[in-house]
Amino acid sequence: MYIIALKMLFGDRGKAITLIFGLAFATTLIVQQGSIFTGIMRRTGVSVLAIPRADVWVMYPETQYYDERKALESPALQRVWGVEGVESALPLLLGTGIARLQDGSFASVQIVGVERNSQFGLPKVETADCNALDQPDAVFWDNLNIPLYQKVKLGDVLEINDHRAHVVGLAQGPRAFTANPIVYTTYERALAYAPGERKRMSFILVRVAAGYDPNAVAQRIHALTGLGARTSSDFFWSTVKTNFKRIPAAVNFSTIIALGIVVGIAIVTLTFLNFILENTRYFGMLKALGTRNRTLVKMVLLQATTIGLVGWGLGAGAAALFGMNVGPRSQIAFLLTPHLLFGSLVLVLLMVWLAAALSIRGILRIEPGIVFR
């Protein structure tokens, strides 16, 4: 009986193709837009993930996310060092400035200052000299793969807030949500590049000693110093959740994903109902031959599930091919996760099962005698 159900389904190629491509289109919308949305949200917190060696981030108590920061006093560093379970505590300075490039053009840059000896917080850098930052006025330049700023080359001399900056390396950090290039240098040099208030230290990056739980150490730092302290994972998700509420694009992507679901339901339901209507005489014949309603219901569910799996596979494959051509530093954020794939599969199956449920009601009312009319 189930082979007959599949023959009925693919016997009408026009209807089968319409069903498959309707689901594939809906799946592509859901997976592609969902992946772009996920990629954008990840980029809002990727600066936290870019420093994987930091077990705990220490910050101003009311800080909620990475881009919202209030500077800490210098004595806070020694207070954190004294907490049990802290192996090392290193300062991180984040600032902004205007860089005058070698060709005379200007660019707004983000300035990142790291501790000189450990260089804790630096991304991968294209330079043969690991001690390049020890040179006078040395900086690393990260253009974030933006063509406008790729004209900065190794050896160029820039001017950042009226201070000389010599590009001794090209950094390759992950693409962040903002589109401004990043300048990495030592903490002391960053203080000069990004003048500001008396308090300058943006974060304290903590390495937890072996045998200690990062969550417990973070709670201990907060209790003993009064500062905010979160593990890297907690700080990343706090940043993502806060930006989700602040970025209007979240509503736009949710609307497109909802549109894909509505289009899929409409196409599949109408086409599947039409398919069942045109095959009413065959279901009537099966009833006349003694086929029970339960078997007919299973046949319709098999047809719907088959269409759903094929359509989902094509749609998810098309979205994945699109993502394969988008690099991690591309201007298009794309992050296809197993959770998104599984969620889209569940949505597609719910679509086809809904269409099948509406069709089953008509099949159960078919009179066997219809085959003799």
ABEGO torsion letter per residue (X at the ends): XAAAAAAAAAABAAAAAAAAAAAAAAAAAAAAAAAAAAAAAAAAAAAAAABAABABBBBBAABABAABBBBBBAAAAAAAAABBGBABBBBBBBBBBBBBBAAGBBBBBBBBBBBAAAGBGBBBBBBABAAAAABBGBBBBBAGGBAAAAABBBGBBBBBGGBBBBBABBBBBBBBABABBBBBBBAAAAAAABBBBABABABBBBBBBBGBBAAAAAAAAAAAAGBBBBBAAAAAAAAAAAAAAABAAAAAAAAAAAAAAAAAAAAAAAAAAAAAAAAAAAAAAAAAAGBBAAAAAAAAAAAAAAAAAAAAAAAAAAAAAAAAABBAABABBBBBBAAAAAAAAAAAAAAAAAAAAAAAAAAAABBAAAAAX
